[in-house]
Amino acid sequence: MNRRDFAYLSASATAVFAAAATAATGSLTSLLTARRHLPLHAALIDSRFPESRRFGAALATLGATLITINGDILSAWRQTLRAHASQGGAALAGMTTYATLTCLEQLARDYGWRTIARVEHVPNTNGTVNHYISAHPDTVLDLSHGIRSGVGFSRGIAAAVLSVQRPQEGERRISQLADPTLLSAASREQTLVSWVMSAAINGHHQMTPDAAHRLQGNPS
C-alpha cells in the first residue's frame, strides 16, 4: 500500500467513525429527550478542558446557550448567572472543575439554587477515569447509559442532562462507573465535575434577604 492509498483509507475510516459517533449520539439523545423532564437554560464550560468543550458542543446542538469560562467563575456569575438565578429560570448544566462548582454553589445558594445531579470524573494513575454519580435513581440510570453509550462520556452525559429529575429528600442515589477512556492531560491534573443546578423547590427560587440586597445594587 502506497502513502496515497494509506491516506485515503485513513480519511475514509475517520469519516466512518465520525458518522457512527454522530448517529449514536443522535440515537441516545432521541431516547433520553423523549422523556425530557428538565427545561435547560445554559451550559457552563471551561475552555481549558477538551472534555468540557465537547460537553458544551453537544448541549449547544440541543438548544442550550453556552457560557464559557477560563477558570474564572466570578466574572460569569456577575455578568450572566446571578441575574438568571435571581429570576428562578430554567436549569443550568456544566462540566467544570470541582473548585468552580463549589464556588458557584456558594454563590447561588442565597438565590435558592441547588445542585440536583453531579458526576465526578476522577482520574486514575493510568489516565483512565472513574465516574461517581449522585442523582435521582432514574437519573443515575440515564447518566450511566450515557457514559456507556460509546460516544464518549462528555457527549453521553450531555445527552442525559435533559432527562435529569430533581431528587426528593432521601431519594438521591450514588453509583460508581469505571471507564477506560483516556482523559486529556489537563483533566488528569484537575478533577472535572458534570452537574445540573436548579431552583430548589418545585422550580421556584427562594431568595434570601442578603441576595435581594445585593441584587438591588450591592453586588458581590
QUILINTA-V209984 format. One record per pair of residues at least 24 apart in sequence whose C-alpha atoms are under 10 Angstrom apart, sorted by the first residue. I is the first residue (numbers start at 1). GAP is how many residues later the second one is. If there is no record, write none. Layout:
i->I gap->GAP
i->I gap->GAP
//
This chain:
i->18 gap->133
i->20 gap->130
i->20 gap->131
i->21 gap->128
i->21 gap->129
i->21 gap->130
i->21 gap->131
i->21 gap->134
i->22 gap->129
i->22 gap->133
i->23 gap->128
i->24 gap->125
i->24 gap->126
i->24 gap->127
i->24 gap->132
i->25 gap->33
i->25 gap->121
i->25 gap->124
i->25 gap->125
i->25 gap->126
i->25 gap->127
i->25 gap->130
i->25 gap->131
i->25 gap->133
i->25 gap->134
i->26 gap->125
i->26 gap->133
i->27 gap->122
i->27 gap->132
i->28 gap->114
i->28 gap->117
i->28 gap->118
i->28 gap->121
i->28 gap->122
i->28 gap->123
i->28 gap->127
i->28 gap->128
i->28 gap->131
i->28 gap->132
i->29 gap->29
i->29 gap->33
i->29 gap->117
i->29 gap->126
i->29 gap->127
i->29 gap->128
i->29 gap->129
i->29 gap->130
i->29 gap->131
i->29 gap->132
i->29 gap->133
i->29 gap->134
i->30 gap->129
i->31 gap->111
i->31 gap->128
i->31 gap->129
i->31 gap->132
i->32 gap->110
i->32 gap->111
i->32 gap->113
i->32 gap->114
i->32 gap->127
i->32 gap->128
i->32 gap->129
i->32 gap->130
i->32 gap->131
i->32 gap->132
i->33 gap->29
i->33 gap->126
i->33 gap->127
i->33 gap->128
i->33 gap->129
i->33 gap->130
i->33 gap->131
i->34 gap->128
i->34 gap->129
i->35 gap->127
i->35 gap->128
i->35 gap->129
i->36 gap->124
i->36 gap->125
i->36 gap->126
i->36 gap->127
i->36 gap->128
i->36 gap->129
i->37 gap->124
i->37 gap->125
i->37 gap->126
i->37 gap->127
i->37 gap->128
i->37 gap->129
i->38 gap->52
i->38 gap->53
i->38 gap->54
i->38 gap->123
i->38 gap->124
i->38 gap->125
i->38 gap->126
i->38 gap->127
i->38 gap->128
i->38 gap->158
i->38 gap->160
i->38 gap->165
i->39 gap->25
i->39 gap->50
i->39 gap->51
i->39 gap->52
i->39 gap->53
i->39 gap->122
i->39 gap->123
i->39 gap->124
i->39 gap->125
i->39 gap->159
i->40 gap->24
i->40 gap->25
i->40 gap->49
i->40 gap->50
i->40 gap->51
i->40 gap->52
i->40 gap->53
i->40 gap->121
i->40 gap->122
i->40 gap->156
i->40 gap->157
i->40 gap->158
i->41 gap->24
i->41 gap->25
i->41 gap->43
i->41 gap->48
i->41 gap->49
i->41 gap->50
i->41 gap->51
i->41 gap->52
i->42 gap->24
i->42 gap->25
i->42 gap->39
i->42 gap->42
i->42 gap->48
i->42 gap->49
i->42 gap->50
i->42 gap->51
i->42 gap->52
i->43 gap->24
i->43 gap->25
i->43 gap->48
i->43 gap->49
i->43 gap->50
i->43 gap->51
i->43 gap->52
i->43 gap->115
i->43 gap->152
i->43 gap->153
i->44 gap->24
i->44 gap->25
i->44 gap->29
i->44 gap->32
i->44 gap->37
i->44 gap->48
i->44 gap->49
i->44 gap->50
i->44 gap->51
i->44 gap->52
i->44 gap->150
i->44 gap->151
i->44 gap->152
i->45 gap->24
i->45 gap->25
i->45 gap->26
i->45 gap->48
i->45 gap->49
i->45 gap->50
i->45 gap->51
i->45 gap->52
i->45 gap->149
i->46 gap->24
i->46 gap->25
i->46 gap->26
i->46 gap->27
i->46 gap->48
i->46 gap->49
i->46 gap->50
i->46 gap->51
i->46 gap->54
i->46 gap->146
i->47 gap->24
i->47 gap->49
i->48 gap->48
i->48 gap->138
i->48 gap->139
i->49 gap->46
i->49 gap->47
i->49 gap->48
i->49 gap->134
i->49 gap->135
i->49 gap->136
i->49 gap->137
i->49 gap->138
i->49 gap->141
i->49 gap->143
i->50 gap->104
i->50 gap->133
i->50 gap->134
i->50 gap->135
i->50 gap->136
i->50 gap->137
i->51 gap->44
i->51 gap->45
i->51 gap->101
i->51 gap->102
i->51 gap->103
i->51 gap->104
i->51 gap->132
i->51 gap->133
i->51 gap->135
i->51 gap->136
i->51 gap->141
i->52 gap->42
i->52 gap->43
i->52 gap->44
i->52 gap->45
i->52 gap->102
i->52 gap->103
i->52 gap->135
i->52 gap->140
i->52 gap->141
i->52 gap->142
i->53 gap->42
i->53 gap->101
i->53 gap->102
i->54 gap->41
i->54 gap->98
i->54 gap->99
i->54 gap->100
i->54 gap->101
i->54 gap->104
i->55 gap->38
i->55 gap->39
i->55 gap->40
i->55 gap->97
i->55 gap->98
i->55 gap->99
i->55 gap->100
i->55 gap->101
i->55 gap->102
i->55 gap->103
i->55 gap->104
i->55 gap->139
i->56 gap->37
i->56 gap->38
i->56 gap->39
i->56 gap->98
i->56 gap->99
i->56 gap->102
i->57 gap->97
i->57 gap->98
i->57 gap->101
i->58 gap->96
i->58 gap->97
i->58 gap->98
i->58 gap->99
i->58 gap->100
i->58 gap->101
i->59 gap->34
i->59 gap->35
i->59 gap->95
i->59 gap->96
i->59 gap->98
i->59 gap->99
i->59 gap->100
i->59 gap->101
i->59 gap->102
i->59 gap->103
i->60 gap->98
i->62 gap->96
i->62 gap->97
i->62 gap->100
i->64 gap->28
i->64 gap->29
i->65 gap->27
i->66 gap->27
i->66 gap->28
i->67 gap->27
i->68 gap->26
i->69 gap->27
i->69 gap->31
i->70 gap->26
i->71 gap->25
i->71 gap->26
i->71 gap->28
i->71 gap->29
i->72 gap->28
i->73 gap->26
i->73 gap->27
i->73 gap->28
i->73 gap->30
i->73 gap->31
i->73 gap->34
i->74 gap->26
i->74 gap->29
i->74 gap->30
i->74 gap->33
i->74 gap->146
i->76 gap->28
i->77 gap->27
i->77 gap->30
i->77 gap->31
i->77 gap->143
i->78 gap->141
i->78 gap->142
i->81 gap->26
i->81 gap->27
i->82 gap->25
i->82 gap->26
i->82 gap->29
i->82 gap->129
i->82 gap->133
i->82 gap->137
i->82 gap->138
i->83 gap->28
i->83 gap->132
i->84 gap->27
i->85 gap->24
i->85 gap->25
i->85 gap->26
i->85 gap->27
i->85 gap->28
i->85 gap->112
i->85 gap->113
i->85 gap->114
i->85 gap->120
i->85 gap->122
i->86 gap->24
i->86 gap->25
i->86 gap->26
i->86 gap->27
i->86 gap->113
i->86 gap->119
i->86 gap->120
i->86 gap->121
i->86 gap->125
i->86 gap->126
i->86 gap->129
i->87 gap->24
i->87 gap->112
i->87 gap->117
i->87 gap->118
i->87 gap->119
i->87 gap->120
i->88 gap->24
i->88 gap->25
i->88 gap->110
i->88 gap->111
i->88 gap->112
i->88 gap->115
i->88 gap->116
i->88 gap->117
i->88 gap->118
i->88 gap->119
i->89 gap->109
i->89 gap->110
i->89 gap->114
i->89 gap->115
i->89 gap->116
i->90 gap->107
i->90 gap->108
i->90 gap->109
i->90 gap->113
i->90 gap->114
i->91 gap->24
i->91 gap->25
i->91 gap->71
i->91 gap->105
i->91 gap->106
i->91 gap->107
i->91 gap->108
i->91 gap->112
i->92 gap->69
i->92 gap->103
i->92 gap->104
i->92 gap->105
i->92 gap->106
i->92 gap->107
i->93 gap->24
i->93 gap->25
i->93 gap->65
i->93 gap->68
i->93 gap->69
i->93 gap->101
i->93 gap->102
i->93 gap->103
i->93 gap->104
i->93 gap->105
i->94 gap->24
i->94 gap->64
i->94 gap->67
i->94 gap->98
i->94 gap->99
i->94 gap->100
i->94 gap->101
i->94 gap->102
i->94 gap->103
i->95 gap->24
i->95 gap->25
i->95 gap->26
i->95 gap->59
i->95 gap->62
i->95 gap->63
i->95 gap->97
i->95 gap->98
i->95 gap->99
i->95 gap->100
i->95 gap->101
i->96 gap->24
i->96 gap->94
i->96 gap->95
i->96 gap->96
i->96 gap->97
i->96 gap->98
i->96 gap->99
i->97 gap->24
i->97 gap->90
i->97 gap->93
i->97 gap->94
i->97 gap->95
i->97 gap->96
i->97 gap->97
i->98 gap->92
i->98 gap->93
i->98 gap->94
i->98 gap->95
i->98 gap->96
i->99 gap->91
i->99 gap->92
i->99 gap->93
i->99 gap->94
i->100 gap->92
i->100 gap->93
i->101 gap->91
i->101 gap->92
i->101 gap->93
i->101 gap->94
i->101 gap->96
i->104 gap->93
i->105 gap->92
i->107 gap->104
i->107 gap->113
i->108 gap->89
i->108 gap->90
i->108 gap->91
i->108 gap->99
i->108 gap->103
i->109 gap->90
i->109 gap->91
i->109 gap->96
i->109 gap->97
i->109 gap->98
i->109 gap->99
i->109 gap->102
i->110 gap->95
i->110 gap->96
i->110 gap->97
i->110 gap->98
i->110 gap->99
i->110 gap->100
i->110 gap->101
i->110 gap->102
i->111 gap->88
i->111 gap->89
i->111 gap->93
i->111 gap->94
i->111 gap->95
i->111 gap->96
i->111 gap->97
i->111 gap->98
i->111 gap->99
i->111 gap->100
i->111 gap->101
i->112 gap->86
i->112 gap->87
i->112 gap->88
i->112 gap->89
i->112 gap->91
i->112 gap->92
i->112 gap->93
i->112 gap->94
i->112 gap->95
i->112 gap->96
i->112 gap->99
i->113 gap->84
i->113 gap->85
i->113 gap->86
i->113 gap->87
i->113 gap->88
i->113 gap->90
i->113 gap->91
i->113 gap->92
i->113 gap->93
i->113 gap->94
i->114 gap->52
i->114 gap->82
i->114 gap->83
i->114 gap->84
i->114 gap->85
i->114 gap->86
i->114 gap->87
i->114 gap->91
i->115 gap->51
i->115 gap->80
i->115 gap->81
i->115 gap->82
i->115 gap->83
i->115 gap->84
i->115 gap->85
i->116 gap->48
i->116 gap->49
i->116 gap->50
i->116 gap->51
i->116 gap->52
i->116 gap->56
i->116 gap->79
i->116 gap->80
i->116 gap->81
i->116 gap->82
i->116 gap->83
i->116 gap->84
i->117 gap->26
i->117 gap->44
i->117 gap->47
i->117 gap->48
i->117 gap->49
i->117 gap->50
i->117 gap->55
i->117 gap->56
i->117 gap->77
i->117 gap->78
i->117 gap->79
i->117 gap->80
i->117 gap->81
i->118 gap->25
i->118 gap->56
i->118 gap->75
i->118 gap->76
i->118 gap->77
i->118 gap->78
i->118 gap->79
i->119 gap->24
i->119 gap->25
i->119 gap->38
i->119 gap->55
i->119 gap->56
i->119 gap->57
i->119 gap->73
i->119 gap->74
i->119 gap->75
i->119 gap->76
i->119 gap->77
i->120 gap->56
i->120 gap->71
i->120 gap->72
i->120 gap->73
i->120 gap->74
i->120 gap->75
i->121 gap->32
i->121 gap->56
i->121 gap->57
i->121 gap->58
i->121 gap->62
i->121 gap->66
i->121 gap->67
i->121 gap->69
i->121 gap->70
i->121 gap->71
i->121 gap->72
i->121 gap->73
i->122 gap->56
i->122 gap->61
i->122 gap->65
i->122 gap->66
i->122 gap->68
i->122 gap->69
i->122 gap->70
i->122 gap->71
i->123 gap->56
i->123 gap->59
i->123 gap->60
i->123 gap->61
i->123 gap->64
i->123 gap->65
i->123 gap->66
i->123 gap->67
i->123 gap->68
i->123 gap->69
i->124 gap->54
i->124 gap->55
i->124 gap->56
i->124 gap->58
i->124 gap->59
i->124 gap->64
i->125 gap->63
i->126 gap->54
i->126 gap->56
i->126 gap->57
i->126 gap->62
i->127 gap->53
i->127 gap->54
i->127 gap->55
i->127 gap->56
i->127 gap->57
i->127 gap->58
i->127 gap->60
i->127 gap->61
i->128 gap->50
i->128 gap->51
i->128 gap->52
i->128 gap->53
i->128 gap->54
i->128 gap->55
i->128 gap->56
i->128 gap->60
i->129 gap->48
i->129 gap->49
i->129 gap->50
i->129 gap->51
i->129 gap->52
i->129 gap->53
i->129 gap->54
i->129 gap->58
i->129 gap->59
i->129 gap->62
i->130 gap->46
i->130 gap->47
i->130 gap->48
i->130 gap->49
i->130 gap->50
i->130 gap->51
i->131 gap->44
i->131 gap->45
i->131 gap->46
i->131 gap->47
i->131 gap->48
i->131 gap->61
i->131 gap->62
i->131 gap->63
i->132 gap->42
i->132 gap->43
i->132 gap->44
i->132 gap->45
i->132 gap->46
i->132 gap->61
i->133 gap->39
i->133 gap->40
i->133 gap->41
i->133 gap->42
i->133 gap->43
i->133 gap->44
i->133 gap->60
i->133 gap->61
i->133 gap->62
i->134 gap->33
i->134 gap->38
i->134 gap->39
i->134 gap->40
i->134 gap->41
i->134 gap->42
i->134 gap->61
i->135 gap->29
i->135 gap->30
i->135 gap->31
i->135 gap->32
i->135 gap->36
i->135 gap->37
i->135 gap->38
i->135 gap->39
i->135 gap->40
i->135 gap->60
i->135 gap->61
i->136 gap->28
i->136 gap->29
i->136 gap->30
i->136 gap->31
i->136 gap->32
i->136 gap->34
i->136 gap->35
i->136 gap->36
i->136 gap->37
i->136 gap->38
i->137 gap->27
i->137 gap->28
i->137 gap->30
i->137 gap->34
i->137 gap->35
i->137 gap->36
i->137 gap->37
i->137 gap->38
i->138 gap->25
i->138 gap->26
i->138 gap->27
i->138 gap->29
i->138 gap->34
i->138 gap->35
i->139 gap->24
i->139 gap->25
i->139 gap->26
i->139 gap->27
i->139 gap->28
i->139 gap->33
i->139 gap->34
i->140 gap->24
i->140 gap->25
i->140 gap->32
i->140 gap->33
i->140 gap->34
i->140 gap->35
i->140 gap->36
i->141 gap->32
i->141 gap->34
i->144 gap->31
i->144 gap->32
i->144 gap->33
i->147 gap->30
i->147 gap->31
i->147 gap->32
i->148 gap->29
i->148 gap->30
i->148 gap->31
i->150 gap->31
i->152 gap->27
i->152 gap->29
i->153 gap->26
i->153 gap->28
i->154 gap->40
i->157 gap->37
i->157 gap->38
i->158 gap->36
i->161 gap->33
i->161 gap->34
i->161 gap->35
i->162 gap->34
i->164 gap->32
i->165 gap->31
i->166 gap->30
i->166 gap->31
i->166 gap->32
i->166 gap->33
i->166 gap->34
i->166 gap->35
i->166 gap->36
i->166 gap->37
i->167 gap->33
i->168 gap->32
i->168 gap->33
//
